[in-house]
C-alpha cells in the first residue's frame, strides 16, 4: 500500500483521513450550533483534503493523490452528514447521548436506508461537485507551483 510505481500513498492516505474526520466533525458542530447545514463546509472539506494530501506527499503529486483527496473529501462530507443526523436524533429523543448513537447499529442502518434523502436536494449535489473539484484541483495546482518554484530556484543556483 505504501508505494505504487515509486509513488508514496501511505502518508497522503493518513493525511486525507485526518482531514476527513476533522471536517466531518466541524460540519456537524456547525450544523448543531446553527441548526442549519452550511454547504460551503463541503467545499472547505474538499479543499483541505487536497491540501493535506499534498502536504503528506511532500508535494510529489500523481493522479492517485488526486483520487485519494477526492475519496476522502467524500468521506468527510458523508461523515458530516451522518454526525449531523446523529446529533439531531439525540436532540429529538433527549434521553440518548450523541456518543451512544454514533456507533449504534440501528442508527447506522437507519442512515444507510435513508441515505438518498440526505443528498436529494440539487444544492447538496452542487456542493458535493464543488468539493470534488476542489479536492481534485488543489493537489495539481500545488504540485505545479512547487515544480515552478524548484525550477526557478535551480536557475539561480551557482554553477560549478
Backbone bond lengths (Angstrom), bond angles and torsions (degrees), N, CA, C in turn:
res aa  C-N    CA-C-N  psi(-1)  N-CA   C-N-CA  omega(-1)  CA-C   N-CA-C  phi
1 X - - - 1.443 - - 1.523 110.67 -
2 X 1.294 117.68 -26.55 1.465 120.64 -174.63 1.520 112.47 -69.33
3 X 1.321 118.80 -42.07 1.458 119.10 -177.04 1.516 110.55 -127.59
4 X 1.296 114.27 141.33 1.457 121.76 175.38 1.516 105.85 -135.92
5 X 1.313 116.51 104.60 1.462 122.82 -178.36 1.530 111.31 54.61
6 X 1.335 116.18 45.70 1.453 120.49 177.36 1.516 114.74 80.32
7 X 1.318 118.38 0.05 1.458 122.34 -179.42 1.531 107.86 -100.84
8 X 1.311 116.42 123.65 1.462 120.61 179.68 1.518 109.74 -82.65
9 X 1.344 114.79 129.15 1.464 118.65 -178.99 1.526 113.20 -123.72
10 X 1.310 118.61 -11.29 1.465 121.29 -177.53 1.517 112.94 -61.52
11 X 1.308 117.19 -54.21 1.469 120.79 -179.27 1.531 112.27 -66.34
12 X 1.336 119.63 -41.13 1.475 118.42 175.50 1.529 112.80 -60.42
13 X 1.333 117.26 -33.92 1.468 119.93 176.22 1.527 109.82 -64.46
14 X 1.334 116.67 -43.85 1.464 120.26 178.69 1.532 110.33 -62.16
15 X 1.330 117.34 -44.73 1.464 120.85 178.53 1.518 112.01 -61.53
16 X 1.330 117.18 -44.34 1.460 120.81 178.61 1.517 112.03 -63.33
17 X 1.336 116.31 -39.29 1.464 120.64 179.52 1.522 111.35 -65.70
18 X 1.330 116.51 -43.93 1.469 120.41 179.15 1.528 110.48 -59.03
19 X 1.325 116.60 -47.83 1.467 120.05 -178.66 1.532 110.93 -67.39
20 X 1.326 117.90 -36.93 1.466 120.29 178.55 1.526 110.55 -62.12
21 X 1.322 116.94 -44.37 1.465 120.39 -179.89 1.525 110.49 -65.76
22 X 1.325 116.56 -48.57 1.470 119.51 179.41 1.529 111.52 -62.44
23 X 1.337 116.40 -41.08 1.462 120.50 178.90 1.518 112.23 -62.62
24 X 1.329 116.58 -41.77 1.462 120.69 178.02 1.519 111.92 -63.56
25 X 1.335 115.92 -39.97 1.464 120.36 178.73 1.528 110.45 -66.44
26 X 1.326 116.71 -43.58 1.478 120.29 178.59 1.527 110.12 -62.86
27 X 1.332 116.73 -43.03 1.472 120.98 178.11 1.530 109.73 -54.15
28 X 1.342 115.92 -51.62 1.462 120.31 -176.94 1.526 111.46 -66.03
29 X 1.328 117.24 -38.32 1.473 120.37 179.76 1.522 110.81 -63.66
30 X 1.321 116.37 -42.99 1.470 119.79 178.63 1.525 110.56 -65.99
31 X 1.328 116.59 -40.78 1.466 119.94 177.87 1.529 110.70 -63.94
32 X 1.324 117.08 -38.03 1.465 120.74 179.58 1.528 110.93 -67.68
33 X 1.324 116.57 -41.35 1.468 120.34 -177.98 1.523 112.41 -72.02
34 X 1.325 116.47 -38.20 1.466 120.02 -175.21 1.525 113.36 -98.30
35 X 1.337 116.47 -13.19 1.467 123.18 -172.80 1.527 111.06 57.16
36 X 1.322 114.29 34.02 1.462 121.66 -179.57 1.522 107.83 -151.69
37 X 1.326 116.23 137.01 1.457 119.89 176.46 1.529 109.08 -85.16
38 X 1.292 115.85 123.74 1.455 121.37 -179.56 1.529 107.66 -96.30
39 X 1.320 116.42 107.82 1.461 121.62 -176.07 1.517 114.22 -63.29
40 X 1.319 116.14 -25.21 1.462 119.39 179.19 1.524 111.90 -61.81
41 X 1.322 116.52 -23.73 1.468 120.20 177.50 1.530 109.42 -62.95
42 X 1.323 118.03 -32.61 1.471 121.12 177.78 1.520 110.53 -61.71
43 X 1.320 116.21 -43.77 1.472 120.13 178.79 1.523 109.64 -64.67
44 X 1.314 116.50 -40.76 1.460 121.07 178.29 1.534 111.12 -62.32
45 X 1.326 116.99 -41.31 1.462 120.61 177.02 1.531 109.66 -61.65
46 X 1.329 117.32 -43.48 1.461 120.49 177.76 1.516 112.13 -60.82
47 X 1.315 116.02 -46.43 1.469 119.96 -179.40 1.528 111.20 -64.42
48 X 1.324 116.70 -43.62 1.464 119.45 -177.60 1.526 113.19 -70.55
49 X 1.337 117.44 -33.42 1.468 117.80 175.55 1.519 109.94 -67.14
50 X 1.321 116.94 -39.43 1.468 119.77 175.72 1.511 111.50 -60.61
51 X 1.313 116.00 -44.16 1.466 121.50 179.98 1.530 110.81 -64.71
52 X 1.334 116.94 -43.26 1.469 120.68 179.98 1.521 111.46 -63.25
53 X 1.318 116.54 -40.79 1.470 119.81 178.74 1.523 110.36 -62.26
54 X 1.318 116.34 -40.42 1.468 120.21 177.75 1.526 110.35 -62.91
55 X 1.316 116.60 -48.46 1.464 120.03 -178.38 1.526 112.08 -62.26
56 X 1.323 116.33 -42.89 1.458 120.10 -177.13 1.526 112.91 -77.84
57 X 1.324 117.51 -7.29 1.470 120.63 176.59 1.522 111.33 -104.55
58 X 1.331 116.92 7.66 1.469 121.66 -176.70 1.522 112.48 57.43
59 X 1.329 115.44 34.45 1.469 123.73 177.77 1.523 113.67 61.93
60 X 1.320 117.00 22.23 1.470 121.66 173.59 1.528 106.78 -102.58
61 X 1.331 115.13 93.19 1.453 122.04 -169.11 1.529 111.77 -102.51
62 X 1.317 114.04 134.82 1.464 122.38 171.67 1.526 107.02 -126.92
63 X 1.298 117.26 173.25 1.467 121.07 -179.63 1.520 111.18 -57.89
64 X 1.309 117.82 -35.77 1.466 120.84 -179.87 1.530 110.87 -59.94
65 X 1.313 117.80 -32.19 1.462 120.57 178.12 1.531 111.08 -68.11
66 X 1.301 116.80 -37.76 1.463 120.31 177.11 1.527 110.16 -64.96
67 X 1.324 116.01 -40.36 1.472 120.39 177.89 1.526 109.92 -63.39
68 X 1.320 116.92 -42.63 1.468 121.08 177.86 1.527 109.75 -59.75
69 X 1.313 117.75 -44.93 1.468 121.54 179.97 1.529 110.98 -61.02
70 X 1.323 116.87 -44.25 1.468 120.80 -179.95 1.526 110.55 -64.25
71 X 1.327 117.10 -46.20 1.465 120.20 -178.86 1.530 111.24 -60.74
72 X 1.324 116.80 -43.49 1.456 118.48 -179.47 1.524 112.39 -74.49
73 X 1.306 118.50 -26.26 1.467 120.25 172.34 1.536 109.08 -63.16
74 X 1.324 116.46 -43.46 1.464 120.75 178.02 1.524 111.41 -65.33
75 X 1.329 116.92 -38.82 1.472 121.12 176.71 1.533 109.68 -62.02
76 X 1.322 117.24 -44.14 1.460 120.89 179.21 1.520 112.49 -62.18
77 X 1.318 116.16 -41.71 1.466 120.66 178.87 1.532 109.98 -65.41
78 X 1.309 116.13 -45.61 1.464 121.07 178.87 1.526 110.74 -61.19
79 X 1.319 116.73 -44.29 1.460 120.77 178.73 1.529 110.55 -63.36
80 X 1.326 117.01 -40.91 1.463 120.46 177.50 1.514 111.90 -60.71
81 X 1.316 116.42 -44.39 1.468 120.67 177.87 1.533 110.34 -62.42
82 X 1.333 115.82 -45.66 1.469 120.35 -178.33 1.525 110.84 -62.12
83 X 1.327 117.08 -48.55 1.464 119.99 -179.07 1.527 111.84 -64.15
84 X 1.320 117.02 -32.20 1.463 121.00 175.85 1.523 110.44 -65.07
85 X 1.324 116.39 -45.43 1.469 120.95 177.93 1.529 110.26 -62.26
86 X 1.324 116.44 -42.50 1.465 120.75 178.52 1.530 110.30 -60.45
87 X 1.326 116.20 -45.60 1.467 119.76 -178.88 1.529 111.00 -60.42
88 X 1.320 117.40 -50.60 1.459 119.77 -176.76 1.529 111.73 -69.35
89 X 1.320 117.67 -28.18 1.465 120.64 174.36 1.521 110.01 -67.15
90 X 1.333 116.63 -42.62 1.475 119.22 178.60 1.528 110.86 -65.22
91 X 1.323 116.94 -35.83 1.463 120.79 176.61 1.532 111.10 -65.99
92 X 1.326 115.79 -37.47 1.462 120.85 -179.26 1.519 111.25 -65.53
93 X 1.331 116.88 -43.81 1.458 120.65 -177.34 1.527 112.74 -87.33
94 X 1.317 117.81 -23.65 1.455 121.61 173.20 1.513 116.48 71.55
95 X 1.317 118.44 -40.53 1.462 120.50 -176.19 1.533 112.94 -92.52
96 X 1.322 117.00 3.43 1.465 121.70 -179.04 1.529 108.24 -118.39
97 X 1.333 115.94 131.18 1.461 119.12 -179.50 1.528 110.99 -82.83
98 X 1.308 115.35 159.82 1.461 121.59 178.19 1.522 110.29 -58.92
99 X 1.328 116.49 -44.36 1.466 120.35 -177.42 1.523 112.25 -63.72
100 X 1.324 117.39 -32.32 1.464 120.13 176.82 1.528 110.67 -67.42
101 X 1.323 116.44 -36.43 1.463 120.65 -175.52 1.526 113.90 -82.05
102 X 1.320 117.64 -26.84 1.467 120.19 -174.36 1.516 111.62 -55.42
103 X 1.324 117.01 -43.82 1.461 120.79 -176.68 1.525 113.05 -104.90
104 X 1.320 117.14 11.49 1.458 122.13 -179.93 1.529 110.35 -72.09
105 X 1.312 116.66 126.79 1.473 120.50 -176.01 1.524 112.05 -63.20
106 X 1.328 117.50 -35.12 1.463 119.77 178.27 1.530 110.99 -67.04
107 X 1.318 115.95 -38.54 1.469 120.25 178.44 1.519 110.31 -64.70
108 X 1.311 116.37 -45.10 1.476 121.00 179.34 1.525 109.85 -62.02
109 X 1.333 116.74 -44.78 1.470 120.68 179.43 1.524 111.44 -62.01
110 X 1.326 116.42 -43.26 1.464 119.90 179.47 1.527 110.75 -63.51
111 X 1.328 116.83 -39.65 1.473 120.06 178.53 1.525 110.26 -64.37
112 X 1.318 116.88 -44.53 1.467 120.76 -179.67 1.529 110.48 -62.84
113 X 1.336 116.90 -41.95 1.464 121.05 -179.13 1.524 112.24 -65.74
114 X 1.317 116.71 -32.83 1.466 120.69 -177.35 1.526 111.93 -106.49
115 X 1.310 116.01 14.95 1.464 123.51 -176.37 1.523 112.45 -48.27
116 X 1.317 116.31 -46.20 1.458 121.58 -175.11 1.533 112.03 -61.53
117 X 1.321 117.12 -31.96 1.466 120.74 -179.50 1.524 112.49 -64.20
118 X 1.329 116.35 -31.40 1.459 120.05 -176.17 1.520 112.77 -77.75
119 X 1.311 116.38 -12.78 1.468 121.08 -179.55 1.524 111.49 -126.85
120 X 1.334 116.79 28.35 1.468 120.21 -173.47 1.531 113.78 -89.95
121 X 1.305 117.83 -18.76 1.462 120.42 -177.93 1.531 110.31 -79.94
122 X 1.325 117.85 140.28 1.470 120.08 178.07 1.530 113.20 -56.48
123 X 1.333 117.05 -33.88 1.460 119.67 -179.79 1.524 110.79 -66.42
124 X 1.346 116.69 -34.98 1.469 120.29 175.95 1.521 109.96 -61.08
125 X 1.317 115.57 -46.13 1.462 120.29 -179.13 1.526 111.16 -64.68
126 X 1.324 116.68 -37.49 1.465 120.68 177.77 1.531 110.63 -61.00
127 X 1.326 116.91 -47.77 1.459 119.87 -179.06 1.532 111.60 -66.88
128 X 1.319 117.31 -33.68 1.462 120.19 176.86 1.523 110.04 -66.02
129 X 1.325 116.73 -44.53 1.470 120.25 178.12 1.528 110.34 -61.61
130 X 1.322 117.33 -43.05 1.467 120.30 179.07 1.531 111.40 -65.17
131 X 1.319 117.15 -34.93 1.468 120.67 176.15 1.525 110.35 -65.99
132 X 1.332 116.62 -42.18 1.469 121.23 178.68 1.532 110.13 -62.58
133 X 1.319 115.94 -45.20 1.465 120.06 179.52 1.530 110.31 -61.43
134 X 1.323 116.96 -43.93 1.468 120.36 178.76 1.519 111.10 -61.68
135 X 1.324 116.09 -47.15 1.469 120.28 -178.70 1.524 111.08 -62.96
136 X 1.316 117.82 -34.21 1.468 121.80 -179.32 1.532 111.54 -75.75
137 X 1.324 116.28 -43.74 1.464 119.75 -172.23 1.525 114.26 -78.39
138 X 1.298 118.34 -36.01 1.465 119.76 -174.78 1.523 112.50 -59.52
139 X 1.331 120.47 -46.33 1.473 117.55 178.13 1.522 113.03 -59.39
140 X 1.315 118.13 -40.85 1.456 120.92 179.29 1.518 112.38 -64.65
141 X 1.314 116.18 -42.64 1.468 120.02 -179.97 1.522 111.45 -67.81
142 X 1.313 116.40 -41.26 1.465 118.92 -179.64 1.519 111.00 -69.46
143 X 1.318 117.10 -34.13 1.464 120.15 178.20 1.522 109.91 -67.32
144 X 1.331 116.96 -41.82 1.465 120.34 178.53 1.528 110.50 -64.33
145 X 1.316 116.66 -40.86 1.458 120.93 178.03 1.525 109.68 -62.46
146 X 1.315 116.20 -42.84 1.462 120.66 179.89 1.525 110.75 -64.47
147 X 1.320 116.66 -42.29 1.465 120.37 179.19 1.520 110.69 -64.99
148 X 1.326 116.71 -40.58 1.462 120.10 179.49 1.523 110.42 -65.39
149 X 1.322 117.01 -40.51 1.460 120.99 178.41 1.525 110.45 -64.62
150 X 1.346 116.15 -43.86 1.464 120.18 178.54 1.523 110.94 -61.70
151 X 1.333 116.70 -42.19 1.462 120.82 -178.25 1.528 110.77 -66.86
152 X 1.334 116.85 -42.04 1.463 118.67 -178.62 1.524 111.29 -70.43
153 X 1.320 117.65 -33.16 1.458 118.59 178.84 1.526 110.97 -73.53
154 X 1.323 117.84 -29.83 1.466 119.20 177.50 1.532 111.84 -75.09
155 X 1.359 116.60 -23.27 1.458 119.90 176.35 1.526 111.57 -69.17
156 X 1.331 116.70 -31.21 1.456 121.35 -177.37 1.518 112.69 -93.82
157 X 1.305 117.16 -0.34 1.465 119.76 -177.94 1.523 109.93 -71.70
158 X 1.322 117.07 143.13 1.466 118.92 178.36 1.524 110.00 -66.35
159 X 1.302 114.77 142.60 1.469 120.22 -179.07 1.518 109.37 -106.06
160 X 1.301 113.94 142.54 1.472 119.07 -178.64 1.515 111.83 -84.99
